[in-house]
Amino acid sequence: MALNLHPNLKARLRDLLAVALSKIYITNNSYLDFKSLPDLVPLDAALPDEKTALHQKLISYVGNVPLRDFITGVLSDELHEREFQSEDARRSLTDLPEYADVPAVATRLVDAFDGLPRIYSVLVSIPHNATSVLGPALPPTGLELTSQVRLTTVPEEGGPYQLQPKEEGGLLLGAFARKPVGATPGTLYLVITCEGYIPRVGSSAALDSASFIARAFFGLCIAQRLLARGYSFRMGGPHHRYLLVYKQTAAPYPFQDSYEFPLDVSDAIDRLTIDTGFAKVETERRKRIVLKELTDIGASMALHSEDDRLLRAAQWLFDSYADTNPLLTFVQAMISLEILLGDKAISDLVGLGELLGNRCAFLVGKTRKQRDEILADFRRIYDTRSKIVHQGHNRLSPKEEDDLWTLRWLCSRVIQEEMRLLLADPAG
């Protein structure tokens, strides 16, 4: 549903934008000169107050300065289509014939902004070893986790996703391609439908949201012990993984571009494999368990709009497996617990460490002995966290490395219990 801004506001935005457009310069015939961009603050300042529902919606669609980022994003996308000229001197945007009619350009851009949100399908491929766990349990048509997220295998003809024509020497070209130019038929993908604006150059809140949902999904799979991080060697170093963006503007959906995950996140996704304990389960029983767990994960994710703490905790747990710095992974895993178990009002009275330890022990421990052991372990673990955060602790000892694995296990167990409570009483 379009924004439908008030006509007076649109007129104000057109006037402000027309002034700004005449001050924008480009380089090499195809790039905005960001160093010389005029002050675009008045554009966003003219929008409704930040506390309004409309402004919050715009932030979720684009970012914290939605109109500025949208205008520069659209202009960058359009200029990107022009021929690059290495010797081209810096010149005014309005020198280009298609931008010479400044009022018309301002009207076009404001109308495009008013037409938000745009709808996208963002595809994240499931790595081979994880597909061998999840794939066999899925129905032939895939599995809808939420109304916006599903697991599905792209059919050979592409289905709803436009496939790129194959070039001669496709195998050789594909082997050395820097990034994918669309989905691969026969591959299992996590498909995320998102609203907002995703530029071809750079990022946006909509793309960040898709990345967050993907990492949270993988974090939940780890917490539920469907998947684990494996240790495999890959020739040529870590494998790059991408968010593949399709625009829902035609049938089949045209491919927009691929956006690379950070390398540590790419590597963590690529290494996902079957949990060692789960590998011992008989195949048919494993399929039933996987389908049940994925259904529960989907039900939990569906409550994201009401309360996203579980997803944020799962995302931080996954990120703790992605980062290569043990000190940072220790803090990230602790943040996962703080998201679910923290309470500022109570922690100010009893201390955050004691609060988290007690809540952890009573949520996870089933006997008094287990609770006492968890409390003892957690006090030692929290002391390490404090040394890292407050004293700049520069490396983990062997015992502290063991505690990192204990901390991640506690994160997984707390997420499991929170999921169980959430699904038992979705209303809270």
C-alpha positions as CSV (number, residue, x, y, z in Angstrom):
1,M,0.0,0.0,0.0
2,A,1.5,3.3,-1.1
3,L,2.4,6.0,1.4
4,N,-0.2,8.6,0.0
5,L,1.6,11.6,1.3
6,H,-0.5,14.8,1.7
7,P,-0.4,16.9,-1.5
8,N,0.9,19.9,0.4
9,L,3.8,17.9,1.7
10,K,4.6,16.5,-1.7
11,A,4.6,20.0,-3.1
12,R,7.0,21.1,-0.3
13,L,9.3,18.1,-1.0
14,R,9.3,18.9,-4.8
15,D,10.4,22.4,-4.1
16,L,13.2,21.4,-1.7
17,L,14.4,18.7,-4.1
18,A,14.4,21.0,-7.1
19,V,16.8,23.3,-5.2
20,A,19.0,20.3,-4.2
21,L,19.1,18.7,-7.7
22,S,20.7,21.8,-9.2
23,K,23.6,21.5,-6.8
24,I,24.4,17.8,-7.3
25,Y,27.4,16.8,-9.4
26,I,28.5,13.6,-11.0
27,T,31.8,12.0,-12.0
28,N,32.8,9.6,-14.8
29,N,29.4,10.1,-16.4
30,S,27.9,7.4,-14.0
31,Y,28.6,8.2,-10.4
32,L,27.2,10.7,-7.9
33,D,29.9,12.9,-6.4
34,F,29.0,12.2,-2.8
35,K,31.7,14.6,-1.5
36,S,29.9,17.5,-3.1
37,L,26.3,16.6,-2.2
38,P,24.3,19.6,-1.0
39,D,22.7,19.6,2.4
40,L,19.8,17.2,2.1
41,V,18.7,17.6,5.8
42,P,15.8,19.8,4.9
43,L,14.2,17.0,2.8
44,D,13.9,14.6,5.8
45,A,13.2,17.5,8.2
46,A,10.0,18.2,6.1
47,L,8.7,14.8,6.7
48,P,6.3,14.1,9.6
49,D,7.8,13.9,13.1
50,E,10.0,10.9,13.8
51,K,7.5,9.6,16.4
52,T,4.7,9.3,13.9
53,A,3.8,5.9,12.5
54,L,4.5,7.1,9.0
55,H,8.1,8.1,9.8
56,Q,8.7,4.8,11.6
57,K,7.4,3.0,8.6
58,L,9.8,5.0,6.3
59,I,12.7,4.1,8.6
60,S,11.9,0.4,8.3
61,Y,11.6,0.8,4.5
62,V,14.8,2.7,3.8
63,G,16.8,3.9,6.9
64,N,17.1,6.6,9.5
65,V,17.2,9.3,6.8
66,P,14.7,7.8,4.4
67,L,14.2,10.5,1.9
68,R,17.9,11.4,1.5
69,D,18.8,7.7,1.2
70,F,16.0,7.0,-1.3
71,I,16.8,10.0,-3.6
72,T,20.6,9.3,-3.6
73,G,19.9,5.6,-4.1
74,V,17.6,6.0,-7.1
75,L,19.9,8.6,-8.7
76,S,22.9,6.2,-8.2
77,D,21.0,3.3,-9.7
78,E,20.0,5.4,-12.7
79,L,23.5,6.8,-13.3
80,H,24.9,3.3,-12.9
81,E,23.2,2.4,-16.2
82,R,25.2,5.1,-18.1
83,E,28.4,4.4,-19.9
84,F,31.5,4.9,-17.6
85,Q,34.0,7.5,-18.9
86,S,37.3,7.4,-17.2
87,E,38.4,10.8,-18.4
88,D,35.0,12.4,-17.8
89,A,35.3,15.6,-15.8
90,R,33.1,16.4,-12.8
91,R,29.9,18.1,-14.0
92,S,26.4,19.1,-12.8
93,L,23.7,16.4,-12.8
94,T,21.4,18.8,-14.6
95,D,23.8,19.0,-17.6
96,L,22.6,15.5,-18.5
97,P,19.6,15.7,-20.9
98,E,17.4,13.4,-18.8
99,Y,17.9,15.6,-15.7
100,A,17.7,19.0,-17.4
101,D,14.0,19.5,-16.6
102,V,14.6,19.9,-12.9
103,P,10.9,20.3,-11.8
104,A,9.9,17.2,-13.8
105,V,12.8,15.2,-12.2
106,A,11.8,16.4,-8.7
107,T,8.2,15.4,-9.4
108,R,9.2,12.0,-10.7
109,L,11.4,11.3,-7.6
110,V,8.9,12.5,-5.1
111,D,6.2,10.4,-6.7
112,A,8.4,7.4,-6.6
113,F,9.1,8.0,-2.9
114,D,5.3,8.3,-2.3
115,G,4.8,5.0,-4.1
116,L,6.8,3.1,-1.5
117,P,7.0,0.3,-0.4
118,R,8.4,-1.8,-3.2
119,I,8.1,-5.5,-2.8
120,Y,11.2,-7.8,-3.1
121,S,12.0,-11.5,-2.8
122,V,15.4,-12.0,-1.1
123,L,16.9,-15.4,-1.6
124,V,19.6,-16.9,0.7
125,S,20.9,-20.3,-0.5
126,I,21.1,-23.1,2.1
127,P,24.6,-24.7,2.0
128,H,24.9,-28.3,0.7
129,N,25.5,-29.9,4.1
130,A,22.6,-28.1,5.7
131,T,20.4,-28.9,2.7
132,S,21.1,-32.6,3.3
133,V,19.5,-32.1,6.8
134,L,16.6,-29.8,6.0
135,G,15.8,-30.7,2.4
136,P,14.5,-34.3,2.8
137,A,12.0,-33.2,5.4
138,L,10.3,-30.5,3.2
139,P,7.1,-31.0,1.2
140,P,7.7,-30.9,-2.6
141,T,6.3,-27.4,-2.8
142,G,8.5,-26.2,0.0
143,L,7.6,-25.0,3.5
144,E,6.0,-21.7,4.5
145,L,7.6,-20.7,7.8
146,T,5.7,-17.4,8.0
147,S,3.6,-15.4,5.6
148,Q,6.9,-13.6,4.6
149,V,9.5,-16.4,4.9
150,R,9.6,-19.9,3.3
151,L,12.0,-22.6,2.4
152,T,11.8,-23.7,-1.2
153,T,13.8,-25.3,-4.0
154,V,14.0,-23.3,-7.2
155,P,12.6,-25.5,-10.1
156,E,14.6,-26.1,-13.2
157,E,12.5,-23.6,-15.2
158,G,13.0,-20.9,-12.5
159,G,9.4,-20.8,-11.3
160,P,8.6,-17.3,-10.2
161,Y,12.3,-16.2,-10.5
162,Q,13.6,-15.0,-13.8
163,L,16.7,-17.0,-14.8
164,Q,19.6,-15.4,-16.6
165,P,20.4,-16.8,-20.1
166,K,23.3,-19.2,-20.1
167,E,26.4,-18.0,-21.8
168,E,28.8,-20.1,-23.9
169,G,31.4,-21.7,-21.7
170,G,28.9,-21.4,-18.8
171,L,30.7,-23.9,-16.6
172,L,34.0,-22.1,-16.9
173,L,32.5,-18.7,-16.5
174,G,30.4,-19.8,-13.6
175,A,33.5,-21.2,-11.8
176,F,35.2,-17.8,-11.9
177,A,32.2,-15.6,-11.6
178,R,32.6,-12.9,-8.9
179,K,29.0,-13.0,-7.8
180,P,25.8,-14.9,-8.8
181,V,23.5,-13.3,-11.4
182,G,20.4,-15.1,-10.1
183,A,19.1,-18.2,-8.4
184,T,20.4,-21.7,-9.3
185,P,17.7,-24.2,-10.3
186,G,17.7,-27.2,-7.9
187,T,19.1,-25.2,-5.0
188,L,17.2,-24.9,-1.7
189,Y,16.7,-21.3,-0.6
190,L,15.4,-19.3,2.3
191,V,13.1,-16.9,0.6
192,I,12.3,-13.7,2.4
193,T,9.6,-11.3,1.2
194,C,10.4,-7.7,2.3
195,E,8.9,-4.3,1.8
196,G,10.7,-1.0,1.3
197,Y,13.5,0.1,-1.0
198,I,16.7,-1.8,-1.9
199,P,19.2,0.2,-4.0
200,R,21.5,-1.5,-6.5
201,V,24.4,0.3,-4.9
202,G,24.7,0.1,-1.1
203,S,22.2,-1.2,1.4
204,S,19.0,-0.2,3.1
205,A,16.8,-1.1,6.1
206,A,14.9,-3.5,4.0
207,L,18.0,-5.4,2.9
208,D,19.4,-5.3,6.5
209,S,16.1,-6.8,7.7
210,A,16.4,-9.7,5.2
211,S,20.0,-10.4,6.4
212,F,18.8,-10.3,10.1
213,I,16.0,-12.8,9.4
214,A,18.3,-15.1,7.6
215,R,20.9,-15.1,10.4
216,A,18.1,-15.5,13.0
217,F,16.8,-18.5,11.2
218,F,20.2,-20.1,11.1
219,G,20.6,-19.2,14.8
220,L,17.3,-20.9,15.7
221,C,18.4,-24.0,13.7
222,I,21.6,-24.1,15.7
223,A,19.7,-23.6,19.0
224,Q,17.3,-26.4,18.2
225,R,20.3,-28.6,17.3
226,L,19.2,-29.2,13.7
227,L,22.4,-27.7,12.5
228,A,25.9,-27.0,13.9
229,R,29.0,-25.2,12.6
230,G,31.3,-27.7,10.9
231,Y,35.0,-27.6,10.3
232,S,35.7,-28.1,6.6
233,F,38.7,-27.0,4.5
234,R,37.9,-25.2,1.2
235,M,40.5,-24.7,-1.5
236,G,40.8,-21.0,-2.3
237,G,39.6,-19.8,1.1
238,P,36.1,-19.0,2.4
239,H,33.2,-19.2,0.0
240,H,31.3,-16.0,-0.6
241,R,27.6,-16.1,0.0
242,Y,24.9,-13.6,-1.1
243,L,21.4,-12.2,-0.7
244,L,19.8,-12.5,-4.2
245,V,17.3,-9.8,-4.7
246,Y,14.3,-10.1,-7.1
247,K,11.8,-7.3,-7.7
248,Q,8.2,-8.4,-7.5
249,T,7.2,-6.2,-10.5
250,A,6.4,-8.7,-13.2
251,A,6.1,-12.5,-13.7
252,P,8.6,-14.0,-13.4
253,Y,10.3,-11.7,-10.9
254,P,13.2,-9.8,-12.6
255,F,16.5,-10.2,-10.9
256,Q,17.9,-7.0,-9.5
257,D,21.3,-7.8,-8.0
258,S,23.3,-9.9,-5.5
259,Y,24.6,-8.5,-2.2
260,E,27.4,-10.1,-0.4
261,F,27.3,-11.1,3.2
262,P,30.4,-10.1,5.3
263,L,33.0,-12.8,4.8
264,D,32.8,-14.2,8.3
265,V,29.0,-14.5,8.0
266,S,29.4,-16.1,4.6
267,D,31.9,-18.6,6.1
268,A,29.6,-19.4,9.1
269,I,26.7,-20.1,6.7
270,D,28.8,-22.2,4.4
271,R,30.0,-24.4,7.3
272,L,26.5,-25.2,8.6
273,T,26.1,-29.0,8.8
274,I,24.2,-31.6,10.7
275,D,24.6,-31.6,14.5
276,T,26.7,-34.6,15.6
277,G,24.0,-35.8,18.0
278,F,21.3,-35.5,15.4
279,A,23.3,-37.4,12.9
280,K,22.7,-40.6,14.9
281,V,18.9,-40.4,14.5
282,E,17.4,-42.9,12.0
283,T,16.6,-41.2,8.7
284,E,12.8,-41.4,8.6
285,R,12.5,-40.3,12.2
286,R,15.0,-37.5,11.5
287,K,12.7,-36.2,8.7
288,R,9.7,-36.1,11.1
289,I,11.8,-34.3,13.7
290,V,13.2,-31.8,11.3
291,L,9.7,-30.9,9.9
292,K,8.3,-30.5,13.4
293,E,11.3,-28.3,14.5
294,L,11.1,-26.1,11.3
295,T,7.3,-25.7,11.9
296,D,8.0,-24.6,15.4
297,I,10.7,-22.2,14.2
298,G,8.3,-20.8,11.7
299,A,5.6,-20.3,14.3
300,S,8.2,-18.5,16.5
301,M,9.3,-16.3,13.7
302,A,5.7,-15.4,12.9
303,L,5.5,-13.5,16.2
304,H,8.4,-11.3,15.2
305,S,6.3,-8.2,14.7
306,E,4.9,-8.4,18.3
307,D,8.2,-9.3,20.1
308,D,11.5,-9.8,18.3
309,R,13.6,-10.7,21.3
310,L,13.8,-14.4,20.4
311,L,14.9,-13.6,16.8
312,R,17.5,-11.0,18.0
313,A,18.9,-13.5,20.5
314,A,19.1,-16.2,17.8
315,Q,20.8,-13.7,15.4
316,W,23.4,-12.8,18.1
317,L,24.0,-16.5,18.8
318,F,24.6,-17.2,15.1
319,D,26.9,-14.2,14.9
320,S,28.9,-15.6,17.8
321,Y,29.7,-18.6,15.5
322,A,30.5,-16.3,12.6
323,D,33.1,-14.0,14.2
324,T,36.7,-15.2,14.1
325,N,37.8,-13.3,17.2
326,P,37.1,-15.4,20.3
327,L,36.8,-12.4,22.6
328,L,34.1,-10.8,20.4
329,T,32.3,-14.2,20.1
330,F,32.3,-14.4,23.9
331,V,30.6,-11.0,24.2
332,Q,28.1,-11.8,21.3
333,A,27.0,-15.0,23.0
334,M,26.5,-13.1,26.3
335,I,24.4,-10.5,24.5
336,S,22.2,-13.3,23.2
337,L,21.4,-14.2,26.8
338,E,21.0,-10.6,27.9
339,I,18.4,-10.0,25.2
340,L,16.2,-12.8,26.6
341,L,16.9,-12.7,30.3
342,G,18.0,-9.1,31.0
343,D,15.9,-6.7,33.0
344,K,17.4,-3.3,33.7
345,A,15.2,-2.5,36.7
346,I,16.0,-5.7,38.5
347,S,19.7,-5.8,37.4
348,D,20.2,-2.4,38.9
349,L,19.3,-3.9,42.2
350,V,21.0,-7.3,42.2
351,G,23.6,-6.9,39.4
352,L,23.3,-8.1,35.8
353,G,25.5,-11.1,36.3
354,E,23.5,-12.5,39.2
355,L,20.2,-11.8,37.4
356,L,21.3,-13.6,34.3
357,G,22.9,-16.5,36.2
358,N,19.8,-17.1,38.3
359,R,17.4,-16.9,35.5
360,C,19.6,-19.2,33.4
361,A,19.9,-21.7,36.2
362,F,16.1,-21.9,36.9
363,L,15.1,-21.9,33.2
364,V,17.6,-24.6,32.1
365,G,18.3,-26.6,35.2
366,K,15.9,-29.4,36.1
367,T,17.4,-30.4,39.5
368,R,18.9,-28.4,42.3
369,K,22.3,-29.9,41.5
370,Q,22.0,-28.8,37.9
371,R,21.0,-25.3,38.9
372,D,23.9,-25.0,41.3
373,E,26.4,-26.1,38.6
374,I,24.9,-23.7,36.1
375,L,25.2,-20.8,38.6
376,A,28.8,-21.7,39.4
377,D,29.7,-21.9,35.7
378,F,27.9,-18.7,34.9
379,R,29.6,-16.6,37.6
380,R,32.9,-17.7,36.2
381,I,31.8,-17.0,32.6
382,Y,30.4,-13.6,33.5
383,D,33.6,-12.7,35.2
384,T,35.4,-13.4,31.9
385,R,32.9,-11.2,30.0
386,S,33.6,-8.4,32.5
387,K,37.3,-8.7,32.0
388,I,36.8,-8.5,28.2
389,V,34.4,-5.5,28.3
390,H,35.9,-3.5,31.2
391,Q,39.6,-4.4,31.3
392,G,40.4,-5.2,27.6
393,H,41.2,-8.8,28.3
394,N,43.4,-9.7,25.3
395,R,43.0,-13.5,24.9
396,L,41.1,-16.4,26.3
397,S,42.8,-19.1,28.3
398,P,42.1,-22.7,27.6
399,K,39.6,-22.8,30.4
400,E,37.9,-19.7,29.1
401,E,37.7,-21.2,25.6
402,D,35.9,-24.2,27.2
403,D,33.6,-21.7,28.9
404,L,32.8,-20.1,25.5
405,W,31.3,-23.4,24.4
406,T,29.4,-23.7,27.7
407,L,28.1,-20.2,27.2
408,R,26.9,-21.0,23.7
409,W,25.3,-24.2,25.0
410,L,23.5,-22.1,27.6
411,C,22.3,-19.7,24.9
412,S,20.9,-22.6,22.9
413,R,19.1,-24.1,25.9
414,V,17.6,-20.7,26.9
415,I,16.4,-20.1,23.3
416,Q,14.8,-23.6,23.4
417,E,13.0,-23.0,26.6
418,E,11.9,-19.5,25.5
419,M,10.5,-21.0,22.2
420,R,8.7,-23.7,24.2
421,L,7.1,-21.0,26.5
422,L,6.3,-18.8,23.5
423,L,4.6,-21.5,21.5
424,A,2.7,-22.7,24.6
425,D,1.3,-19.2,25.1
426,P,1.8,-16.9,22.0
427,A,-0.1,-14.1,23.7
428,G,2.6,-14.0,26.4
